[in-house]
Amino acid sequence: MTLSKDSFMAKEKDLYAQAIRACGCQIETLVAYKDEKQVLEGFTAVNYFRLRRPYWLFKVLFHLKIAQVMLSSEWDVIIFGYYAAHLIPISFWNRRFRGLKTKHVLDLRTVPVDLDNSWESLFNVIRFRLALKMGNLFCDGMTFVTSFLRDTLRPQLPRVSSKMHVVTTAADFSRFDPSKARIIRKELGINGKFVLIYHGVLSPNRGLQNVLSAIPRAIKDIPNLLFLIVGVGAAEAELKGLVKELGIEEHVLFTGRIPFEEIPNYIKSADLGIIPLPDIDWWNLNSPIKLKEYIAMELPAMVTDIQSHRQVAEKTGGVLFFKDDGPETIARVLIDYYRERKLTYPQKARANLVSLISYRAEMSRLVTFLHSLRTSNDRDF
């Protein structure tokens, strides 16, 4: 993987690694970086590779480094992301040549998202399709971020269809803990506001434009409404332009980039979370980590009624749905919640939630699956 400073991906993978080690396993990784190394404490060992200019050349060298490490090691299991799936055949034939028992697993954390007509988007789609072929031909098992992604892709993966496992996203209950977070309303200048929060990447296809368009309708009934947008991304300029166009500057606050460790304080300071992802394939096939973070923080969340959201809510509670992501619908549900906010949207007890959506729970189930591959009949693969 390639990580940059303050990369959420680094923190997420480190949390997965910590949970795997807590299950009694060792885990190593290879990391490319540009400016400074990310400290990854969860892994048993981290192999770093610095990317320099020209980046395209050093990315090629990084993948050669991955191949070199694979060929010289004797791991029990190697897990590939789809960005490195082209290396699976090399490791497969190395296993055959050396008589190793190493198992190969392709892990699909996402499908290509936020696609446009660029060559980069086309390349991501081609790379994803190649990964599926490599997984079906050479892997001993596959893991998926949701059961929907697994079930959607299963017909394309007949050889490994019986060796599949779901490893969904998880919440860090040690960090996303309402008893540890602090309210920072005064610091943000939002005392007395009814605060609706979104935290995460600001990209064009996440439904945030419709939330902003709902605000002029909602403030007629919620005059103290404040939409707190925590994060940065490619759509930030577009969203700020829309705020100005709608004349709702007093009702929207952009925080910019916030350290991951501070996010719980912002959630603690809100009255309601929102995840307005539209009902399109790539969001239905993904697992919304921010919803689990709202739940861990015991913050009610209003979300679009799509299968990826409902699968979480059916297990945890604490969620209200809006049927579509249109501005009128968002405004109506928001107003209804505001008027009836004394009503509760019950969720399961925190101790039960830990066993459902925590990193430790997810990794314990993954380790069990990997052990099953180690004891499976090699003649099947």
C-alpha positions as a Markdown table, in Angstrom:
| # | Residue | x | y | z |
|---|---|---|---|---|
| 1 | Met | 0.0 | 0.0 | 0.0 |
| 2 | Thr | 1.0 | 3.6 | -0.5 |
| 3 | Leu | 0.5 | 5.9 | 2.4 |
| 4 | Ser | 0.9 | 9.7 | 2.9 |
| 5 | Lys | 1.0 | 11.8 | 6.0 |
| 6 | Asp | -2.2 | 11.7 | 8.1 |
| 7 | Ser | -3.5 | 9.0 | 5.9 |
| 8 | Phe | -6.7 | 7.4 | 7.3 |
| 9 | Met | -5.8 | 4.2 | 5.4 |
| 10 | Ala | -2.7 | 3.9 | 7.5 |
| 11 | Lys | -4.7 | 4.2 | 10.8 |
| 12 | Glu | -7.3 | 1.8 | 9.6 |
| 13 | Lys | -4.9 | -0.9 | 8.6 |
| 14 | Asp | -2.9 | -0.4 | 11.8 |
| 15 | Leu | -6.1 | -1.0 | 13.8 |
| 16 | Tyr | -6.7 | -4.2 | 11.8 |
| 17 | Ala | -3.2 | -5.3 | 12.4 |
| 18 | Gln | -3.4 | -4.7 | 16.2 |
| 19 | Ala | -6.6 | -6.8 | 16.3 |
| 20 | Ile | -5.0 | -9.6 | 14.4 |
| 21 | Arg | -2.0 | -9.6 | 16.7 |
| 22 | Ala | -4.4 | -9.7 | 19.7 |
| 23 | Cys | -5.6 | -13.0 | 18.2 |
| 24 | Gly | -2.1 | -14.4 | 18.6 |
| 25 | Cys | -0.9 | -14.0 | 15.1 |
| 26 | Gln | 2.1 | -12.2 | 13.5 |
| 27 | Ile | 1.4 | -9.8 | 10.6 |
| 28 | Glu | 3.8 | -8.0 | 8.3 |
| 29 | Thr | 3.2 | -5.4 | 5.6 |
| 30 | Leu | 5.0 | -3.5 | 2.8 |
| 31 | Val | 4.4 | 0.3 | 2.7 |
| 32 | Ala | 5.4 | 2.9 | 0.1 |
| 33 | Tyr | 5.6 | 6.5 | 1.2 |
| 34 | Lys | 6.5 | 9.9 | -0.3 |
| 35 | Asp | 7.4 | 12.4 | 2.4 |
| 36 | Glu | 7.7 | 10.7 | 5.8 |
| 37 | Lys | 7.1 | 7.3 | 7.2 |
| 38 | Gln | 3.8 | 6.5 | 8.8 |
| 39 | Val | 4.4 | 4.9 | 12.2 |
| 40 | Leu | 2.5 | 1.6 | 12.2 |
| 41 | Glu | 2.6 | 0.0 | 15.6 |
| 42 | Gly | 0.1 | -2.8 | 15.0 |
| 43 | Phe | 2.3 | -4.8 | 12.6 |
| 44 | Thr | 5.0 | -7.3 | 13.7 |
| 45 | Ala | 7.2 | -5.8 | 11.0 |
| 46 | Val | 6.9 | -3.1 | 8.4 |
| 47 | Asn | 8.9 | -2.9 | 5.2 |
| 48 | Tyr | 9.1 | 0.7 | 4.0 |
| 49 | Phe | 9.9 | 1.9 | 0.5 |
| 50 | Arg | 10.3 | 5.6 | -0.4 |
| 51 | Leu | 8.7 | 6.9 | -3.6 |
| 52 | Arg | 10.8 | 9.5 | -5.4 |
| 53 | Arg | 10.5 | 11.3 | -8.7 |
| 54 | Pro | 9.7 | 10.1 | -11.3 |
| 55 | Tyr | 6.9 | 8.5 | -9.2 |
| 56 | Trp | 5.8 | 6.2 | -12.0 |
| 57 | Leu | 9.2 | 4.6 | -12.0 |
| 58 | Phe | 9.4 | 4.2 | -8.3 |
| 59 | Lys | 6.0 | 2.7 | -8.2 |
| 60 | Val | 7.2 | 0.0 | -10.6 |
| 61 | Leu | 10.2 | -0.5 | -8.4 |
| 62 | Phe | 8.0 | -0.8 | -5.3 |
| 63 | His | 6.0 | -3.6 | -6.9 |
| 64 | Leu | 9.3 | -5.3 | -7.8 |
| 65 | Lys | 10.2 | -5.0 | -4.2 |
| 66 | Ile | 6.9 | -6.6 | -3.2 |
| 67 | Ala | 7.7 | -9.5 | -5.5 |
| 68 | Gln | 11.3 | -9.8 | -4.1 |
| 69 | Val | 10.0 | -10.0 | -0.5 |
| 70 | Met | 7.3 | -12.6 | -1.5 |
| 71 | Leu | 9.9 | -14.8 | -3.2 |
| 72 | Ser | 12.2 | -14.8 | -0.2 |
| 73 | Ser | 9.7 | -15.4 | 2.5 |
| 74 | Glu | 7.6 | -18.3 | 3.9 |
| 75 | Trp | 4.4 | -16.8 | 5.3 |
| 76 | Asp | 1.4 | -18.9 | 6.1 |
| 77 | Val | -0.9 | -16.5 | 4.3 |
| 78 | Ile | -0.4 | -13.7 | 1.9 |
| 79 | Ile | -3.3 | -11.2 | 1.5 |
| 80 | Phe | -3.4 | -9.1 | -1.6 |
| 81 | Gly | -5.3 | -6.0 | -2.3 |
| 82 | Tyr | -6.6 | -5.6 | -5.8 |
| 83 | Tyr | -3.9 | -3.0 | -6.6 |
| 84 | Ala | -1.3 | -5.8 | -6.2 |
| 85 | Ala | -3.3 | -8.6 | -7.7 |
| 86 | His | -1.0 | -8.8 | -10.8 |
| 87 | Leu | 1.6 | -10.2 | -8.4 |
| 88 | Ile | -0.5 | -13.2 | -7.3 |
| 89 | Pro | 0.7 | -15.5 | -10.1 |
| 90 | Ile | 4.3 | -14.9 | -9.2 |
| 91 | Ser | 3.7 | -15.9 | -5.6 |
| 92 | Phe | 1.5 | -18.9 | -6.7 |
| 93 | Trp | 4.3 | -20.4 | -8.9 |
| 94 | Asn | 6.9 | -19.7 | -6.3 |
| 95 | Arg | 4.8 | -21.7 | -3.9 |
| 96 | Arg | 4.6 | -24.6 | -6.3 |
| 97 | Phe | 8.3 | -24.5 | -7.2 |
| 98 | Arg | 9.4 | -24.3 | -3.5 |
| 99 | Gly | 6.8 | -26.7 | -2.2 |
| 100 | Leu | 5.4 | -24.2 | 0.3 |
| 101 | Lys | 2.1 | -24.3 | 2.1 |
| 102 | Thr | 1.4 | -20.6 | 1.8 |
| 103 | Lys | -2.2 | -19.7 | 1.1 |
| 104 | His | -3.1 | -16.8 | -1.1 |
| 105 | Val | -6.1 | -14.5 | -0.4 |
| 106 | Leu | -7.5 | -11.7 | -2.5 |
| 107 | Asp | -9.1 | -9.0 | -0.3 |
| 108 | Leu | -11.6 | -6.6 | -2.0 |
| 109 | Arg | -12.1 | -3.6 | 0.2 |
| 110 | Thr | -14.0 | -1.6 | -2.4 |
| 111 | Val | -15.0 | -1.5 | -6.0 |
| 112 | Pro | -13.7 | 1.4 | -8.1 |
| 113 | Val | -15.7 | 4.5 | -6.9 |
| 114 | Asp | -16.1 | 8.1 | -7.9 |
| 115 | Leu | -15.6 | 7.2 | -11.5 |
| 116 | Asp | -15.6 | 9.7 | -14.3 |
| 117 | Asn | -14.5 | 9.6 | -18.0 |
| 118 | Ser | -10.8 | 9.9 | -17.3 |
| 119 | Trp | -8.1 | 7.4 | -18.2 |
| 120 | Glu | -7.4 | 7.0 | -14.5 |
| 121 | Ser | -11.0 | 5.7 | -13.9 |
| 122 | Leu | -10.7 | 3.4 | -16.9 |
| 123 | Phe | -7.4 | 2.0 | -15.6 |
| 124 | Asn | -9.0 | 1.4 | -12.2 |
| 125 | Val | -11.8 | -0.6 | -13.7 |
| 126 | Ile | -9.5 | -2.7 | -15.8 |
| 127 | Arg | -7.2 | -3.3 | -12.8 |
| 128 | Phe | -10.2 | -4.4 | -10.8 |
| 129 | Arg | -11.4 | -6.8 | -13.5 |
| 130 | Leu | -7.9 | -8.3 | -13.7 |
| 131 | Ala | -7.8 | -8.8 | -10.0 |
| 132 | Leu | -11.0 | -10.9 | -10.2 |
| 133 | Lys | -9.4 | -13.1 | -12.8 |
| 134 | Met | -6.2 | -13.5 | -10.7 |
| 135 | Gly | -8.3 | -14.3 | -7.6 |
| 136 | Asn | -10.3 | -17.0 | -9.4 |
| 137 | Leu | -7.3 | -18.6 | -11.1 |
| 138 | Phe | -4.7 | -18.6 | -8.3 |
| 139 | Cys | -6.1 | -17.8 | -4.9 |
| 140 | Asp | -7.1 | -20.2 | -2.1 |
| 141 | Gly | -9.8 | -17.9 | -0.8 |
| 142 | Met | -11.2 | -14.4 | -1.1 |
| 143 | Thr | -12.5 | -11.8 | 1.4 |
| 144 | Phe | -15.0 | -9.0 | 0.7 |
| 145 | Val | -16.0 | -5.8 | 2.5 |
| 146 | Thr | -19.7 | -6.7 | 2.4 |
| 147 | Ser | -21.9 | -9.7 | 1.7 |
| 148 | Phe | -23.5 | -7.8 | -1.1 |
| 149 | Leu | -20.1 | -7.4 | -2.9 |
| 150 | Arg | -19.4 | -11.1 | -2.3 |
| 151 | Asp | -22.8 | -12.2 | -3.7 |
| 152 | Thr | -22.5 | -9.9 | -6.7 |
| 153 | Leu | -19.1 | -11.2 | -7.7 |
| 154 | Arg | -19.6 | -14.8 | -6.8 |
| 155 | Pro | -20.8 | -15.8 | -10.3 |
| 156 | Gln | -17.5 | -14.5 | -11.7 |
| 157 | Leu | -15.5 | -16.6 | -9.2 |
| 158 | Pro | -16.6 | -20.2 | -9.5 |
| 159 | Arg | -13.3 | -21.7 | -8.4 |
| 160 | Val | -13.2 | -20.0 | -5.0 |
| 161 | Ser | -17.0 | -19.7 | -4.5 |
| 162 | Ser | -16.9 | -21.9 | -1.4 |
| 163 | Lys | -13.9 | -20.2 | 0.1 |
| 164 | Met | -15.2 | -16.7 | 0.7 |
| 165 | His | -15.5 | -14.6 | 3.8 |
| 166 | Val | -16.8 | -11.1 | 4.6 |
| 167 | Val | -14.4 | -8.7 | 6.5 |
| 168 | Thr | -16.4 | -5.5 | 6.9 |
| 169 | Thr | -15.3 | -2.2 | 8.2 |
| 170 | Ala | -15.2 | -1.6 | 11.9 |
| 171 | Ala | -15.2 | 1.1 | 14.6 |
| 172 | Asp | -12.3 | 1.8 | 16.9 |
| 173 | Phe | -14.2 | 1.6 | 20.2 |
| 174 | Ser | -11.2 | 2.7 | 22.2 |
| 175 | Arg | -11.1 | 6.0 | 20.3 |
| 176 | Phe | -14.7 | 6.5 | 19.4 |
| 177 | Asp | -15.9 | 6.5 | 23.0 |
| 178 | Pro | -18.4 | 9.2 | 24.1 |
| 179 | Ser | -17.1 | 9.0 | 27.7 |
| 180 | Lys | -13.6 | 10.0 | 26.5 |
| 181 | Ala | -14.5 | 12.7 | 23.8 |
| 182 | Arg | -15.1 | 16.3 | 24.8 |
| 183 | Ile | -17.7 | 18.8 | 23.5 |
| 184 | Ile | -16.1 | 21.6 | 21.5 |
| 185 | Arg | -19.1 | 23.6 | 20.6 |
| 186 | Lys | -17.8 | 26.7 | 22.2 |
| 187 | Glu | -14.4 | 26.5 | 20.4 |
| 188 | Leu | -16.3 | 26.1 | 17.1 |
| 189 | Gly | -18.7 | 29.0 | 17.9 |
| 190 | Ile | -21.8 | 26.8 | 17.5 |
| 191 | Asn | -23.4 | 26.9 | 21.0 |
| 192 | Gly | -27.1 | 27.0 | 20.8 |
| 193 | Lys | -27.2 | 25.3 | 17.3 |
| 194 | Phe | -28.9 | 22.2 | 16.2 |
| 195 | Val | -25.8 | 20.5 | 14.7 |
| 196 | Leu | -26.0 | 18.1 | 11.8 |
| 197 | Ile | -22.6 | 16.5 | 11.1 |
| 198 | Tyr | -20.9 | 14.8 | 8.1 |
| 199 | His | -17.3 | 13.6 | 8.5 |
| 200 | Gly | -15.2 | 12.1 | 5.7 |
| 201 | Val | -14.1 | 12.6 | 2.2 |
| 202 | Leu | -15.7 | 15.4 | 0.2 |
| 203 | Ser | -16.0 | 13.9 | -3.2 |
| 204 | Pro | -18.6 | 14.7 | -5.9 |
| 205 | Asn | -20.8 | 11.6 | -5.6 |
| 206 | Arg | -21.6 | 11.4 | -1.9 |
| 207 | Gly | -24.9 | 13.3 | -1.9 |
| 208 | Leu | -23.6 | 16.3 | -0.1 |
| 209 | Gln | -25.0 | 18.7 | -2.7 |
| 210 | Asn | -28.5 | 17.5 | -1.9 |
| 211 | Val | -28.0 | 18.0 | 1.8 |
| 212 | Leu | -27.0 | 21.6 | 1.2 |
| 213 | Ser | -30.0 | 22.1 | -1.1 |
| 214 | Ala | -32.2 | 20.8 | 1.7 |
| 215 | Ile | -31.0 | 23.4 | 4.2 |
| 216 | Pro | -33.1 | 26.4 | 2.9 |
| 217 | Arg | -36.2 | 24.2 | 3.2 |
| 218 | Ala | -35.2 | 22.9 | 6.7 |
| 219 | Ile | -34.3 | 26.2 | 8.3 |
| 220 | Lys | -37.9 | 27.4 | 8.0 |
| 221 | Asp | -38.6 | 24.9 | 10.8 |
| 222 | Ile | -35.1 | 24.7 | 12.3 |
| 223 | Pro | -33.8 | 28.3 | 12.3 |
| 224 | Asn | -30.8 | 27.3 | 14.4 |
| 225 | Leu | -29.7 | 24.5 | 12.1 |
| 226 | Leu | -25.9 | 24.2 | 11.5 |
| 227 | Phe | -24.5 | 21.7 | 9.0 |
| 228 | Leu | -21.0 | 20.8 | 10.2 |
| 229 | Ile | -18.8 | 19.4 | 7.4 |
| 230 | Val | -15.6 | 17.8 | 8.7 |
| 231 | Gly | -13.1 | 16.8 | 6.0 |
| 232 | Val | -11.6 | 17.8 | 2.7 |
| 233 | Gly | -11.8 | 16.5 | -0.9 |
| 234 | Ala | -12.1 | 17.2 | -4.6 |
| 235 | Ala | -15.7 | 18.5 | -4.2 |
| 236 | Glu | -14.9 | 21.1 | -1.5 |
| 237 | Ala | -14.8 | 24.1 | -3.9 |
| 238 | Glu | -18.1 | 23.0 | -5.5 |
| 239 | Leu | -19.8 | 22.6 | -2.2 |
| 240 | Lys | -18.6 | 26.0 | -0.9 |
| 241 | Gly | -19.8 | 27.6 | -4.1 |
| 242 | Leu | -23.2 | 26.0 | -3.6 |
| 243 | Val | -23.4 | 27.3 | -0.1 |
| 244 | Lys | -22.8 | 30.8 | -1.4 |
| 245 | Glu | -25.3 | 30.4 | -4.2 |
| 246 | Leu | -28.0 | 29.2 | -1.8 |
| 247 | Gly | -27.2 | 32.0 | 0.7 |
| 248 | Ile | -26.8 | 29.6 | 3.6 |
| 249 | Glu | -23.3 | 30.7 | 4.8 |
| 250 | Glu | -24.6 | 31.1 | 8.4 |
| 251 | His | -25.9 | 27.5 | 8.5 |
| 252 | Val | -22.8 | 25.7 | 7.2 |
| 253 | Leu | -19.4 | 25.3 | 8.7 |
| 254 | Phe | -16.5 | 23.7 | 6.8 |
| 255 | Thr | -13.7 | 22.6 | 9.2 |
| 256 | Gly | -11.1 | 21.6 | 6.6 |
| 257 | Arg | -8.7 | 18.8 | 7.4 |
| 258 | Ile | -9.0 | 17.5 | 11.0 |
| 259 | Pro | -6.6 | 15.0 | 12.6 |
| 260 | Phe | -8.2 | 11.6 | 12.9 |
| 261 | Glu | -7.7 | 11.6 | 16.7 |
| 262 | Glu | -9.9 | 14.7 | 17.0 |
| 263 | Ile | -12.9 | 13.4 | 15.0 |
| 264 | Pro | -14.7 | 12.0 | 18.1 |
| 265 | Asn | -14.8 | 15.5 | 19.7 |
| 266 | Tyr | -16.6 | 16.8 | 16.6 |
| 267 | Ile | -19.1 | 13.9 | 16.7 |
| 268 | Lys | -19.6 | 14.4 | 20.4 |
| 269 | Ser | -20.5 | 18.0 | 19.7 |
| 270 | Ala | -23.3 | 17.2 | 17.2 |
| 271 | Asp | -27.0 | 16.4 | 17.6 |
| 272 | Leu | -27.3 | 14.1 | 14.5 |
| 273 | Gly | -25.1 | 12.5 | 11.9 |
| 274 | Ile | -25.9 | 12.2 | 8.3 |
| 275 | Ile | -24.7 | 9.9 | 5.5 |
| 276 | Pro | -26.4 | 10.9 | 2.2 |
| 277 | Leu | -24.8 | 8.4 | -0.1 |
| 278 | Pro | -26.9 | 7.9 | -3.3 |
| 279 | Asp | -28.5 | 4.6 | -4.2 |
| 280 | Ile | -25.9 | 3.5 | -6.7 |
| 281 | Asp | -23.9 | 0.3 | -7.1 |
| 282 | Trp | -20.6 | 1.4 | -5.7 |
| 283 | Trp | -22.1 | 2.6 | -2.4 |
| 284 | Asn | -24.3 | -0.4 | -2.1 |
| 285 | Leu | -21.3 | -2.6 | -2.4 |
| 286 | Asn | -19.2 | -0.8 | 0.2 |
| 287 | Ser | -19.3 | -0.7 | 4.0 |
| 288 | Pro | -19.8 | 2.8 | 5.6 |
| 289 | Ile | -17.3 | 3.1 | 8.4 |
| 290 | Lys | -18.6 | 6.5 | 9.4 |
| 291 | Leu | -21.9 | 5.0 | 10.3 |
| 292 | Lys | -20.2 | 2.6 | 12.7 |
| 293 | Glu | -18.3 | 5.5 | 14.2 |
| 294 | Tyr | -21.5 | 7.4 | 14.8 |
| 295 | Ile | -23.0 | 4.3 | 16.4 |
| 296 | Ala | -19.9 | 3.8 | 18.6 |
| 297 | Met | -20.3 | 7.4 | 19.7 |
| 298 | Glu | -24.0 | 6.8 | 20.5 |
| 299 | Leu | -25.0 | 9.6 | 18.0 |
| 300 | Pro | -28.2 | 9.0 | 16.1 |
| 301 | Ala | -27.7 | 9.0 | 12.3 |
| 302 | Met | -30.0 | 9.6 | 9.4 |
| 303 | Val | -28.9 | 7.7 | 6.3 |
| 304 | Thr | -30.1 | 6.8 | 2.9 |
| 305 | Asp | -32.1 | 3.6 | 2.8 |
| 306 | Ile | -29.6 | 1.6 | 0.8 |
| 307 | Gln | -28.6 | -2.0 | 1.5 |
| 308 | Ser | -25.1 | -1.2 | 2.9 |
| 309 | His | -26.6 | 1.1 | 5.5 |
| 310 | Arg | -29.5 | -1.2 | 6.4 |
| 311 | Gln | -27.2 | -4.2 | 6.9 |
| 312 | Val | -25.4 | -2.3 | 9.7 |
| 313 | Ala | -28.6 | -0.8 | 11.2 |
| 314 | Glu | -30.4 | -4.1 | 11.4 |
| 315 | Lys | -27.6 | -5.4 | 13.7 |
| 316 | Thr | -27.1 | -2.2 | 15.8 |
| 317 | Gly | -30.1 | 0.1 | 15.8 |
| 318 | Gly | -29.6 | 3.8 | 16.3 |
| 319 | Val | -30.4 | 4.8 | 12.7 |
| 320 | Leu | -33.2 | 6.5 | 10.9 |
| 321 | Phe | -33.6 | 6.3 | 7.2 |
| 322 | Phe | -34.7 | 8.6 | 4.4 |
| 323 | Lys | -36.1 | 6.8 | 1.3 |
| 324 | Asp | -34.3 | 8.8 | -1.3 |
| 325 | Asp | -31.5 | 11.4 | -1.3 |
| 326 | Gly | -33.5 | 14.2 | -2.8 |
| 327 | Pro | -33.4 | 17.6 | -1.0 |
| 328 | Glu | -37.1 | 17.6 | -0.2 |
| 329 | Thr | -36.9 | 14.1 | 1.4 |
| 330 | Ile | -33.8 | 15.1 | 3.4 |
| 331 | Ala | -35.4 | 18.3 | 4.6 |
| 332 | Arg | -38.6 | 16.5 | 5.6 |
| 333 | Val | -36.9 | 13.7 | 7.6 |
| 334 | Leu | -34.6 | 16.3 | 9.3 |
| 335 | Ile | -37.5 | 18.4 | 10.3 |
| 336 | Asp | -39.5 | 15.4 | 11.6 |
| 337 | Tyr | -36.5 | 14.3 | 13.7 |
| 338 | Tyr | -36.0 | 17.8 | 15.1 |
| 339 | Arg | -39.6 | 18.0 | 16.2 |
| 340 | Glu | -39.6 | 14.5 | 17.7 |
| 341 | Arg | -36.0 | 14.4 | 18.8 |
| 342 | Lys | -37.0 | 13.5 | 22.4 |
| 343 | Leu | -38.0 | 10.1 | 20.9 |
| 344 | Thr | -35.2 | 7.7 | 21.0 |
| 345 | Tyr | -33.8 | 5.6 | 18.2 |
| 346 | Pro | -32.6 | 2.7 | 20.4 |
| 347 | Gln | -29.4 | 0.9 | 19.7 |
| 348 | Lys | -27.9 | -2.2 | 21.3 |
| 349 | Ala | -25.8 | -1.9 | 24.4 |
| 350 | Arg | -22.2 | -0.8 | 23.9 |
| 351 | Ala | -20.8 | -4.2 | 25.1 |
| 352 | Asn | -22.9 | -6.0 | 22.5 |
| 353 | Leu | -21.9 | -3.5 | 19.8 |
| 354 | Val | -18.2 | -4.4 | 20.4 |
| 355 | Ser | -18.9 | -8.0 | 19.5 |
| 356 | Leu | -20.6 | -6.9 | 16.3 |
| 357 | Ile | -18.7 | -4.0 | 14.7 |
| 358 | Ser | -15.3 | -3.7 | 16.5 |
| 359 | Tyr | -11.9 | -4.4 | 14.9 |
| 360 | Arg | -11.3 | -7.2 | 17.4 |
| 361 | Ala | -14.5 | -8.9 | 16.5 |
| 362 | Glu | -13.9 | -8.6 | 12.7 |
| 363 | Met | -10.3 | -9.9 | 12.9 |
| 364 | Ser | -11.2 | -12.8 | 15.2 |
| 365 | Arg | -13.6 | -14.0 | 12.5 |
| 366 | Leu | -11.0 | -13.4 | 9.8 |
| 367 | Val | -8.4 | -15.5 | 11.7 |
| 368 | Thr | -10.8 | -18.3 | 12.0 |
| 369 | Phe | -11.4 | -18.2 | 8.2 |
| 370 | Leu | -7.7 | -18.2 | 7.5 |
| 371 | His | -7.2 | -21.2 | 9.7 |
| 372 | Ser | -9.8 | -23.0 | 7.7 |
| 373 | Leu | -7.9 | -22.4 | 4.5 |
| 374 | Arg | -4.7 | -23.7 | 6.1 |
| 375 | Thr | -6.5 | -27.0 | 7.0 |
| 376 | Ser | -8.4 | -27.3 | 3.7 |
| 377 | Asn | -7.6 | -30.0 | 1.2 |
| 378 | Asp | -4.9 | -28.6 | -1.1 |
| 379 | Arg | -6.2 | -30.7 | -4.0 |
| 380 | Asp | -9.1 | -28.4 | -4.2 |
| 381 | Phe | -6.8 | -25.5 | -5.3 |
